[in-house]
Amino acid sequence: MEKHKSNKPLIRFPEFKDSWEHKQLSELLYESKKRNENLKFGKDKVLSVSGEYGIVNQIQHLGRSYAGVSVHQYHVVDIGDIVYTKSPLKENPYGIIRLNKSKAGIVSTLYAVYKPNKQTAYAPFLGYYFSLDANTNRYLRPLVKKGAKNDMKVNNEYVLNDKIYVPTLSEQKRIASFFDVLDKKIEELKCKKLLLDDYKKGVVQKIFSRKLRFKDDKGKYFPKWETKKLGEIATFFSGGTPDTGKKSYYNGKIPFIKSGEINSKKTEQFITEEGLKNSSAKMVKKGDLLYALYGATSGESGISKISGAINQAVLCIRSIHNKHFLLAYFQLNKTHITGRFLQGGQGNLSADIVKALVIDIPSKEEQNKIAAFLNILDCKIDSTIIQIQQTEQFRKGLLQKMFC
C-alpha cells in the first residue's frame, strides 16, 4: 500500500469538515458475477473501455465487434458499474478503471466488473476518482506487483485489496454532482462547436454554389464569378528536408513545419541556418496559405500561424486573391480532391495537381466580403474552442485537488 500525504483534500465544500477515511476498496465495491447466460445482450452490445472516452460501445467506437463466437459467458455491465480492464496503456501501465455512465451491455471475461456498496460508496464519485491517471496508477501499482508479478493477471477480487481515502456518502454525492455539472457544461460547449462547424460548412457550400451572394455598399450584386485554374491565379512552392545525418543542420532556431503542423503554433523540429542553406527547405511567413500534399493530413490546408521552413510535403500558395477565400475553397473541396487523386492510384498530391484544380472565383471585393463574414464565424468557433479548453483545464485542476 502506498502512503498518502493527507486525509483531507486541498479543496472541499465548506459544509464538510470531517477527515476522509482510509478504506479498503472491498468495503466500497464488490465483484459482480452477473453473466449474459440468457443472451439478453448480443454482439452489438459488447462494450470496450477507453482511457479517453470511458466505457463505449465497441462497434460505435472501433467500427466492429471483436466478440468471440459466443457471448453467453460475457460479464453484464449495468449503468453505474465499475469496470477494470487489465490491458496496459501508455498512461496506465497497470490497466484502467472506469464507470459505466451510458448504456448497459456486456464485456469479455478479460474484464472485471464491480458494483458499489450503496451503504458506503457512490459509484460516480469512484468513477471520477479513478478517471485521474495518477489515482489509478497509484492504486494498482502495488497490487499488480504483489499479486501478479507484473504479468497483469490480477485476480478480480484481489484488485479490491488496497485502500483509498473516501469521505462520507453525502460528500461523495456532492463532489460527483459538482463534476456532473462541469461535464455537462463541457458537453454543451462541444455540441455548440459542432453546430457552428456545421453552420459554417453549410454557409460555405451556399457561397460556392452561389445560392448566397453578397452585395456591394450600394446594394448591388457583385459581377459574375470567373472560372480559373489555380495555377493561373497563384504561385506555388514546396520545401525539402535537410540531411538528417548532419547534426549541424538540426536543433537550431528555425521552426521546421511538416504537413501535420500547418495549423500549429509549434513544431516538433527546428533547423539551423546551415541546414536551410544546404537543403531544399523553403521559408514561409506567418499568414501564408499552406497545403499538405501528403502524409496523414494530406489535403489539409491552413493559414500559417508562424514563420518557418517547410519540407517537401507542404505546399505554400501565394496569390493576389484573398487567402481566406482560397482557404475556404480548399476546406470545402478536401474530400473531393483527396477522393479523386489519392484513391485513384496516386499516393500523393502534388503541386501540378493543385495548380490544375478549377475554381470559380468572384471579384476581389466580393472575396473580401466573404472572407470577413467567414472570419466572424471562425472567431465564434475559436472562442468556443478556448472555452472548452479552459473548462477542461479547470476541471482537471479541481479533480487533482478535490480528492485525497
N, C-alpha and C positions, 0 to 999 in steps of 0.2 A: 504494500500500500504506500502510495506517495504522500508525503507530508504537504499540508497546505498552510499558507501564511495566516489566514484569519477565518473565523467562523461568522463573520459579518461582511456583507458586500460593501463596496466603496460607495455605491448609490442605492438607496432604497426609498420606498414611500414612507412619509413621516409617521403614519399611523402604526407602523410596525417597529417594535423595539427589541424583541427577543432575539437572542443569538440563534443562528441556524444549527440544526443538529446533524451530527455526522452519522448517517445511516447506511447500513448495508443495502445495496440495490435490491436484494431479495426481499427487503421489507417494503419496497415500493412497487416492484414488478414480480410477476410470476410467469413461468413459461406456458404458452398456450399450446395445447395438444390437439386443437381442432384441425381435422383433416377434411379434404374435399371428397370424402368417400361416396357421397350421393351425386357427385359430378354436377353440383349446383352451378359451379363456375367452369366454363370451357376455356380453351386455349386463348380465346380473345380477351380473357380477364386475367391473364398472367401479368404480374407486376414485377418491376425491377426497382432497385434502389440506386439513385443517382446522387453523387456528392453535391451537385449544383442544384438539382430540381427536386430532390427528395424522392418520395415513392411515386412512381409513374407507371402508367400502362405501358407494357413492353412494346406492343405494336405501334402505339402512338408515338412513343419516344425513339424507338430503334428501327421502326419501319417493318418489323416482322416479329413473329413469336419464335422464341428459342426453346419452347417447351419440348419435353420428351414425348414418347409415343403415348403414354398415359399420364393424366394429371390427377388421378383419383387419390394419390397419396400426398399431394401438394398441401402445404400449410394454408389454411384460410386466414386472411388478414382482414379484420374488420376496421372500420373507421375508429381511430383512437388507439389502435395497437401500435406497439413499438417494434421495429424490425431491425435486426442486426445482420449485416452481410459481412462475411469473413474474407471477402475479396479485397486485397490491399490496393490502395490508390496512392498516388504520389504524395498527396497532402494527408492521407490517412493510411499509414503503413500497416495498421492493425485492423482495418476494416472501418465501416461507418454504421452509425446508429441513427435511425430516422423515425419520425412519427408519420403514420398514415393519416393525412388530412382530407383526402379526396373521396375515393370510392373503394368499397370492399372488393377483394379479389383474392388471388392465390399467388404463392411464391414456392419455388422449388425447396426441397428438403435441405439444400445447402444453406438456407437462411434460417435464422432463429426468430421466432415471433413471441412477443411478450404482451401481457395485459397489465394495466395498472391496478394496484390495490387501492380501491376507491376510498379507503379509510385513511390512507397516508399519502397518496400521490395523485396529482392532477396531470394526466398524460401530456397536454400541451406544454406544461412547464418543463417536463423532461425532454420533450421534443426540442424546445428552444435551448435547453442546457446542452444537449448533445449536438445541436447544429453548429456549435463552435468547435472547430477542428482541435483546438488546444485542449478542450474538455474531454473530447472523445479519445484523443491520443493519450492524455494523462491517465484516463481511467483504464483504458485497455492495455497499455504498455506492460504493466506488471502481470496482468492476467495471461497475456499471450506468452510471456517469457516463462512464467511458472507452470502454466497448465498445458502448454503445447510445444515447448522447446522450439519456439519460433516457426513451427510448421503450420500455423493458422488453423489447426484442427481443434479449436477450443470447444469443450463440452458446453452445450447450451445453458445448462444450469450453473456451470462454473463461472459463466460470464457475469452472474449476479453476485459474485462473492466479494467484491470490493465495495468501498464506501464512497459516497459523495455527500456534500453539505446541502441540506434542504431546509426550507422554512416551514412554517405551519401551512396547512392546506389552504387557508384563506389568503395567505401571502402568495402562495404558488399561483392561485387563480388570478390574483391582482396583477402579478407580473405577466402572466400569459395573456391576459386580456389587453394589457397595455401594448404588447408586441403584436397582438392581433390587429389592433388599430393601426399601428405603423405599417404592418404588412399590407393591410387594405389600402392605405394611402399610396404605397409604392405600386400596388397593382393598378390602382386608378390612374396614376401618372403614366404607367406603361401603356394602358389602354388609350389614354389621351394621345400619347405619341403615335401609336398605331393608327388612330383615327386621323391625325394630322398628316401622317405619311400617305395614307390612302387618299385623303383630300387633295394633297399636293399632286399625287400621281394622276388623279382624275383631271385636275386643272391643266396639267402639262399635256395630257392627251387631247384635251379640248383645244388648247392653244395650237398644237402642231397639226390638228385636223381642221383648224380654222373655224371651229364651232364657237370659239371665244376669241373675239377680236378687240383690239384696243384702239382708242381714238386719240387724235392729236388735241392740242389745247383749244382748238376751235370747234371741237366736237365732231370732226370729220374722220372717217376711217383712213388709215394709212394706205399707201399704194399696195398693189398685189405683191405677193411673195414671189421670189425668183428661185428657180431650181438650179443648183450648182453642185459640182463635186467639191468635196472638202479641200482637195488639192488645189483648187482654183482660188480659195479664199484664205488659205493659211500656209504657214511654213512649219516644217516638222524636223525634229532631230531626236535621236536617242543617244545613249551613252555607251559605256563599256565598263569592264571590271579590271582594276589594276591587278598585276600578277600577285596571286595570293602567297606565292613563295617568297616574296620580298617583304620582310618585316618593316622596312623603312617606308613602305607605301601605306601602312595602316596605323591606327591609333593616333591620328592627327586631330585637326580641329574642324575638318570639312565633313558635315553630315553626308553619309552615303545612302541615298534614297533608293530603296528597292521597290519592286512592284506592289508588295503588300504594305508599303508605308506611304503611299502617295497622299493619304488623308491624315497622316500622323504629324504630330508636333515634334516627335523624337525619332531617331533612327538607332538601330542596333549597332551599326558600324560607323566608323569615321575613317577618313583617309587623309593623307598628308598632301601638301602642295606637290611634293615629288611624285607621289602616286598619281595625282591628277595630270601632271605634265607628261608622264611616261605611260599613259594609257588613253583609251578612247572615252573615258568618263567625261561627261559634259556638265557644266554648271547650269543650274536653273535658278530663277529668282522666286522669292516669296510672291505668290499671286499668279504664277504661271499655271496654265492648264496642263495637267498631266494625265496620261492614259496608260493603263497596264496592258502590255502586249501579251505577256504570257506569265505562267505561274498560277498559283491557286486563285489569284484575284484577277485573272485575265478578263478584260472588258470593263474593269472598274475605272472610274475617272474621278478627278478631284482637282480643286484649286490648291496648289502647294501652300502649306502653312509656314514653310521655312525655305531659306536659300540653302542649296547644297548641290552635290553631284549626283547624277543619275547613272544607272547601269543600262545594259542593253535591253532589259525587259521593260523599260519605261520610255514612253514617247512624250516629248514636250511639244505642245501645239501653240503657236503664236499667230494671232490674227488681228487685223484692224477691227474685226467684228467683236461684239460683246462676248467675252469669255464665259459669262454666266449663262447666256443664251445657248452657247455651244455645249456647255456642261449639261444643261437640261436635255439637249438633243441626245447626247451620249447616254445619259441615265435612262431616258425613255426607251432607247433602242438597244440597250445592252443585251437583253435576251435574244432579240432578233439577230444581232451581229454575231454573238458567240454561237448561237444555234446554227447559223448559216455557215460560218467559217471554221469553227472548231470541231463541229460534229460531221463535217463534210470531208474528212480525211486529212485536214491540215491540223498540225499540233499546236501551232501558234498563230497569233495575229501578227501583222507586220505593218510597217509604215505605208507600204504600197496599198495594202488592203484598206487602211484607214483613209488614205488620200482618195481612193476611188469611191468611197461612200457618197451617196447622193443626199443632199439636204435641201429642204425648202427653207429659204431664208427671207425674212422681212427687211424693211428698211432699218437703218441703224437706230432711228428714233423709236420705232416700234420695239426693236430688240431691247433698247434701254428701258422702255416701259415694262416689258415682260420681265426683264431681269429684276427691276425694282420691286415688282409685285411678288415674284418668287422669293426674293430676299426677305420680304416680310414674313412669308410662310417659314422660310428657313430659320429666321430668328425665333419664331414661336417654337419650332421643333427643337432648336438648340437650347432654348430656355427650359423646355420640358426635360431634356436630357440632363441638364445641370441640376434641376430639381430632383430627378431620380437619383443621380449620383450623390447629391448632398444628403438626401433622406436615407439612402442605403449606408452611407458613411456614419451618419448619426445613429442609425440602428446598430451598426457594428460596434461602435464605441460603447453604447449602452449595454449591449449583450456582454461585453467584456467586463463591465463594471457592476452589473446588477446580479451577477452570480458569484458565489464563493468558489 
